[in-house]
């Protein structure tokens, strides 16, 4: 029914809801509970989903296409053709990609491309224009756009890169920090509720804002290079596992932008990660670097490990052990991880050593890539 990991994202499963429900009925199920994102007011067409499934549970023989059309006409008025075109676009994109649309998904990178998202923006702009003079409908249309806006915020840097490398148009926000504040304002206005299962939207606001703080200066290795020949991923773009337990964001005047990802030395989990998109497949291989340091109590021994993992091939691409001697102190060190053909499904990771008596913490400032010539 929904995506429990992130309610406020497109979830293109409406074409299978009715067939799945009838499958249960045809196999003699006598009780059915369809669990949606009832605690989120700005999820992916949650009102349409409730209407559709309620009617089908009362009578599984009803025509789902007619039900959807009836709801859309009655609830969105003149915006309906453009919103229907948006829904078709989302579902076509999911089917084209072959994505396995699970009920726990953190992102849309596996199935929504920059071209899909640009077209989605156009559909919503036309929908808003169609109802601009109505006293009620503009707010309904704006609320339904929230999952699309969330995609642009979550994937802003990757989508900007995709547009840059492919020459595609970029219809995402011109000022992402301002767009983020507007997204938060509207989410609270619409009484968003939860952004994921058991987590209120207000818990998410600081993490959203942190994505768009100013970047630090380019690494010295990248200075003078053309924009298309290097890419920088700063700590605010990392995925942090078990935030504030295994990893957190820390103030650090030694980091390039004044902040870094911090992991205590008492575990060895890959708690700091950066997941790549398919945008990097174009062109030559990339040489990969991680910038990190450790806060050590001992003068020698293991300080951290780092590497690159391919989750598609299910194998390690590279794995490097870093010692205290190589990384201790206030100064960040640059670690060369090698040169590779990169693709979506790969991710960089850094882990502490599980030696709390000898390593107090590991800090990761940034990961950057330089295109090989």
C-alpha positions as CSV (number, residue, x, y, z in Angstrom):
1,X,0.0,0.0,0.0
2,X,2.7,2.5,0.9
3,X,6.4,3.1,1.6
4,X,6.9,2.9,5.3
5,X,10.5,4.1,5.1
6,X,9.5,7.4,3.5
7,X,5.8,8.3,3.1
8,X,6.5,11.6,1.3
9,X,7.8,10.1,-2.0
10,X,6.0,8.9,-5.2
11,X,5.0,5.3,-4.8
12,X,3.8,4.0,-8.2
13,X,1.8,1.0,-7.2
14,X,-1.8,2.0,-8.0
15,X,-1.9,-0.3,-11.0
16,X,-1.6,-3.4,-8.9
17,X,-3.8,-2.5,-5.9
18,X,-7.0,-3.8,-7.5
19,X,-5.5,-7.0,-9.0
20,X,-3.8,-7.8,-5.7
21,X,-7.1,-7.3,-3.8
22,X,-9.0,-9.5,-6.2
23,X,-6.3,-12.2,-5.8
24,X,-7.1,-12.4,-2.1
25,X,-10.9,-12.5,-2.8
26,X,-10.5,-15.2,-5.5
27,X,-8.5,-17.3,-3.0
28,X,-11.2,-17.3,-0.4
29,X,-9.8,-14.6,2.0
30,X,-12.6,-13.4,4.2
31,X,-10.9,-10.5,5.9
32,X,-8.6,-7.9,4.5
33,X,-6.7,-5.0,6.1
34,X,-5.0,-2.5,3.7
35,X,-2.4,-0.7,5.7
36,X,-1.6,2.7,4.2
37,X,0.2,5.8,5.5
38,X,-2.7,6.9,7.7
39,X,-0.4,9.1,9.8
40,X,0.8,11.2,6.9
41,X,-1.3,13.9,5.4
42,X,1.0,14.7,2.5
43,X,1.8,11.2,1.2
44,X,1.5,10.1,-2.4
45,X,-2.2,10.7,-3.3
46,X,-3.3,9.3,0.0
47,X,-6.9,10.5,-0.4
48,X,-7.2,8.8,-3.8
49,X,-5.8,5.6,-2.4
50,X,-8.3,5.6,0.5
51,X,-11.2,6.2,-1.8
52,X,-10.1,3.5,-4.3
53,X,-9.4,0.8,-1.8
54,X,-12.5,1.5,0.3
55,X,-14.7,1.0,-2.7
56,X,-12.9,-2.1,-3.9
57,X,-13.1,-3.7,-0.5
58,X,-16.9,-3.1,-0.5
59,X,-17.2,-4.4,-4.0
60,X,-14.1,-6.0,-5.7
61,X,-15.9,-6.1,-9.0
62,X,-15.9,-2.4,-9.5
63,X,-13.9,-0.9,-12.3
64,X,-10.8,0.7,-10.7
65,X,-10.2,3.0,-13.7
66,X,-13.7,4.4,-13.3
67,X,-13.2,4.8,-9.6
68,X,-10.0,6.7,-10.0
69,X,-11.5,9.0,-12.7
70,X,-14.6,9.7,-10.5
71,X,-12.4,10.7,-7.5
72,X,-10.0,12.8,-9.5
73,X,-12.8,14.7,-11.3
74,X,-14.7,15.3,-8.1
75,X,-11.7,16.3,-6.0
76,X,-9.3,18.2,-8.4
77,X,-11.7,19.5,-11.0
78,X,-9.9,21.1,-14.0
79,X,-6.5,20.0,-12.8
80,X,-7.5,16.3,-13.3
81,X,-6.1,15.7,-16.8
82,X,-2.7,17.0,-15.8
83,X,-2.6,15.1,-12.5
84,X,-3.7,11.9,-14.3
85,X,-0.9,12.5,-16.8
86,X,1.5,12.8,-13.8
87,X,0.3,9.5,-12.3
88,X,0.7,7.7,-15.7
89,X,4.2,9.1,-16.0
90,X,5.2,7.8,-12.5
91,X,3.8,4.4,-13.2
92,X,5.3,4.1,-16.6
93,X,8.7,5.1,-15.2
94,X,8.4,2.4,-12.5
95,X,7.4,-0.3,-15.1
96,X,10.1,0.8,-17.6
97,X,12.8,0.6,-14.9
98,X,11.8,-2.9,-13.7
99,X,12.1,-1.6,-10.1
100,X,10.9,-3.9,-7.3
101,X,8.7,-1.4,-5.5
102,X,8.9,-2.5,-1.9
103,X,7.1,-1.1,1.1
104,X,10.5,0.0,2.6
105,X,12.4,2.2,0.1
106,X,14.6,5.2,1.1
107,X,14.8,6.8,-2.4
108,X,13.5,6.9,-6.0
109,X,17.0,6.9,-7.6
110,X,16.4,3.4,-9.0
111,X,13.4,4.3,-11.1
112,X,12.9,8.1,-11.6
113,X,15.3,9.8,-14.0
114,X,15.9,13.5,-14.5
115,X,13.8,13.4,-17.6
116,X,10.9,11.9,-15.7
117,X,11.1,14.5,-13.0
118,X,11.3,17.4,-15.4
119,X,8.1,16.1,-17.1
120,X,6.5,15.7,-13.7
121,X,7.1,19.3,-12.9
122,X,5.5,20.4,-16.1
123,X,2.4,18.3,-15.3
124,X,2.0,20.0,-11.9
125,X,2.6,23.4,-13.3
126,X,-0.2,22.9,-15.8
127,X,-2.5,21.5,-13.1
128,X,-1.9,24.5,-10.9
129,X,-2.6,26.8,-13.8
130,X,-5.8,25.0,-14.6
131,X,-7.3,25.7,-11.2
132,X,-5.6,29.0,-10.4
133,X,-8.9,31.0,-10.1
134,X,-10.7,28.4,-7.9
135,X,-10.9,29.2,-4.1
136,X,-10.3,25.6,-3.0
137,X,-8.5,23.5,-5.6
138,X,-5.1,25.2,-5.8
139,X,-4.3,24.1,-2.2
140,X,-5.3,20.5,-3.0
141,X,-3.0,20.5,-6.1
142,X,-0.1,22.0,-4.1
143,X,-0.5,19.4,-1.4
144,X,-0.3,16.6,-3.9
145,X,3.0,18.0,-5.3
146,X,4.8,17.6,-1.9
147,X,6.2,14.1,-2.7
148,X,7.6,15.4,-6.0
149,X,9.2,18.4,-4.3
150,X,10.6,16.0,-1.8
151,X,12.4,14.0,-4.5
152,X,14.1,17.1,-5.8
153,X,15.3,17.9,-2.3
154,X,16.5,14.4,-1.4
155,X,18.3,13.9,-4.7
156,X,19.2,17.6,-5.5
157,X,22.9,17.1,-5.9
158,X,22.7,13.8,-7.8
159,X,20.0,15.3,-10.2
160,X,22.0,18.5,-10.7
161,X,25.0,16.3,-11.6
162,X,22.8,14.2,-13.9
163,X,21.7,17.3,-15.8
164,X,25.2,18.6,-16.0
165,X,26.7,15.4,-17.3
166,X,23.9,14.6,-19.7
167,X,23.0,18.0,-20.9
168,X,19.4,17.6,-19.7
169,X,17.2,20.4,-18.5
170,X,17.1,20.9,-14.8
171,X,13.7,22.0,-13.5
172,X,14.5,21.5,-9.9
173,X,14.7,24.4,-7.4
174,X,17.0,27.2,-8.3
175,X,17.6,28.0,-4.7
176,X,17.4,24.6,-2.8
177,X,17.8,26.1,0.6
178,X,14.8,28.4,0.0
179,X,12.9,25.5,-1.5
180,X,13.6,23.4,1.6
181,X,12.3,26.1,3.9
182,X,9.1,26.4,1.7
183,X,8.7,22.6,1.8
184,X,9.0,22.6,5.6
185,X,6.5,25.5,5.9
186,X,4.0,23.8,3.7
187,X,4.4,20.4,5.5
188,X,3.5,22.1,8.8
189,X,0.7,24.0,7.2
190,X,-0.8,20.8,5.8
191,X,-0.3,19.1,9.2
192,X,2.1,16.5,7.7
193,X,2.0,14.1,10.6
194,X,4.7,11.4,10.1
195,X,7.3,11.4,7.4
196,X,8.0,7.7,8.0
197,X,6.6,5.0,10.3
198,X,6.6,6.1,13.9
199,X,8.6,9.3,13.2
200,X,7.0,12.8,13.2
201,X,7.8,15.2,10.4
202,X,9.3,17.7,12.9
203,X,12.1,15.1,13.6
204,X,13.1,15.4,10.0
205,X,13.3,19.1,9.6
206,X,16.9,19.6,10.8
207,X,18.2,16.8,8.6
208,X,16.5,18.4,5.6
209,X,17.9,21.8,6.3
210,X,21.4,20.4,6.8
211,X,21.6,19.2,3.2
212,X,21.8,22.7,1.9
213,X,24.2,24.5,4.1
214,X,27.2,26.1,2.2
215,X,29.9,23.8,1.0
216,X,33.5,24.1,1.9
217,X,36.2,25.2,-0.6
218,X,37.2,22.6,-3.2
219,X,39.8,20.1,-2.3
220,X,43.3,21.2,-3.3
221,X,43.5,18.2,-5.7
222,X,40.4,19.6,-7.6
223,X,41.4,23.2,-7.8
224,X,41.8,24.3,-11.4
225,X,39.9,21.4,-12.9
226,X,36.8,21.8,-15.1
227,X,33.5,21.5,-13.3
228,X,32.7,18.2,-15.1
229,X,36.0,16.6,-14.1
230,X,35.4,16.5,-10.3
231,X,32.6,15.8,-7.8
232,X,32.5,16.5,-4.1
233,X,30.2,14.8,-1.6
234,X,30.3,16.5,1.7
235,X,29.1,15.1,5.0
236,X,25.6,16.5,4.7
237,X,25.0,14.2,1.7
238,X,26.1,11.1,3.6
239,X,23.7,8.4,4.8
240,X,24.2,8.0,8.6
241,X,23.1,4.7,10.1
242,X,21.4,4.8,13.5
243,X,21.9,8.6,13.7
244,X,23.2,9.8,17.0
245,X,24.1,6.2,18.0
246,X,26.5,4.8,15.3
247,X,27.0,8.1,13.5
248,X,26.1,11.8,13.9
249,X,27.0,15.2,12.5
250,X,29.5,17.1,14.6
251,X,30.8,20.6,14.6
252,X,34.5,20.5,13.6
253,X,36.5,23.6,12.8
254,X,39.1,21.5,11.1
255,X,36.6,20.2,8.5
256,X,36.3,22.0,5.1
257,X,32.8,23.3,5.9
258,X,33.0,23.3,9.7
259,X,31.1,20.0,10.1
260,X,31.9,16.3,9.7
261,X,30.3,12.9,10.2
262,X,31.4,11.5,13.5
263,X,31.5,7.8,14.6
264,X,32.4,6.7,18.1
265,X,35.2,4.2,18.2
266,X,33.1,1.5,20.0
267,X,31.7,-0.3,16.9
268,X,32.8,-1.4,13.5
269,X,29.6,-0.8,11.5
270,X,29.7,0.9,8.0
271,X,27.7,3.7,9.5
272,X,28.9,6.5,7.1
273,X,27.9,5.8,3.5
274,X,27.5,7.6,0.2
275,X,25.4,5.9,-2.4
276,X,26.1,6.6,-6.0
277,X,23.6,7.0,-8.9
278,X,23.9,5.9,-12.5
279,X,24.8,9.4,-13.6
280,X,28.5,8.5,-13.1
281,X,28.5,5.8,-15.8
282,X,29.1,8.3,-18.5
283,X,32.7,8.8,-19.6
284,X,36.0,7.7,-18.1
285,X,36.7,6.1,-14.7
286,X,36.8,8.1,-11.6
287,X,39.6,8.2,-9.0
288,X,38.1,8.2,-5.6
289,X,39.2,9.8,-2.3
290,X,38.0,9.9,1.2
291,X,39.0,12.7,3.6
292,X,39.0,11.6,7.3
293,X,40.8,11.6,10.6
294,X,40.7,9.9,14.0
295,X,40.8,11.1,17.6
296,X,43.1,8.5,19.1
297,X,44.1,7.6,22.6
298,X,46.8,5.1,21.4
299,X,49.8,5.9,19.3
300,X,49.4,3.0,16.9
301,X,47.0,0.3,15.6
302,X,43.9,0.2,13.6
303,X,42.0,3.5,13.3
304,X,39.3,2.9,10.7
305,X,38.4,1.0,7.5
306,X,36.9,2.4,4.3
307,X,36.0,1.2,0.9
308,X,33.6,0.9,-2.0
309,X,30.9,-1.8,-2.2
310,X,28.9,-2.9,-5.2
311,X,25.4,-3.9,-4.0
312,X,24.3,-5.0,-7.5
313,X,27.2,-7.5,-7.9
314,X,27.2,-8.1,-4.1
315,X,30.9,-7.8,-3.7
316,X,33.5,-5.4,-2.4
317,X,35.2,-3.3,-5.0
318,X,37.9,-2.0,-2.6
319,X,38.7,-2.2,1.1
320,X,41.3,-0.2,2.9
321,X,42.5,-0.3,6.5
322,X,43.8,3.0,7.9
323,X,46.1,3.1,10.9
324,X,46.3,5.5,13.8
325,X,49.7,6.7,12.5
326,X,48.1,7.6,9.2
327,X,45.1,9.5,10.5
328,X,45.4,10.7,14.1
329,X,45.2,14.4,15.0
330,X,43.3,17.5,14.1
331,X,44.4,17.5,10.5
332,X,42.3,15.7,7.9
333,X,44.1,13.3,5.6
334,X,43.2,12.4,2.0
335,X,43.1,8.6,1.4
336,X,43.2,7.3,-2.2
337,X,40.8,4.5,-2.8
338,X,41.7,3.9,-6.4
339,X,40.2,4.4,-9.9
340,X,36.9,2.7,-11.0
341,X,34.1,2.6,-13.4
342,X,31.3,3.7,-11.1
343,X,27.6,3.0,-11.4
344,X,24.4,3.1,-9.4
345,X,24.2,0.5,-6.6
346,X,27.7,1.2,-5.5
347,X,28.4,3.0,-2.3
348,X,31.4,4.3,-0.3
349,X,31.6,3.5,3.3
350,X,33.7,4.3,6.4
351,X,33.7,2.4,9.7
352,X,35.4,2.9,13.1
353,X,37.6,0.1,14.6
354,X,35.6,-1.1,17.7
355,X,38.6,-0.1,19.9
356,X,37.1,2.4,22.3
357,X,40.0,2.3,24.6
358,X,42.4,3.3,21.8
359,X,40.3,5.3,19.3
360,X,37.7,7.7,20.7
361,X,36.1,8.7,17.4
362,X,36.5,8.8,13.6
363,X,35.6,11.9,11.6
364,X,34.8,12.0,7.8
365,X,34.8,15.4,6.1
366,X,34.1,14.5,2.5
367,X,34.4,12.1,-0.4
368,X,35.5,13.4,-3.7
369,X,36.1,12.0,-7.2
370,X,38.3,13.1,-10.1
371,X,37.6,11.9,-13.6
372,X,40.5,10.0,-15.1
373,X,41.8,11.2,-18.5
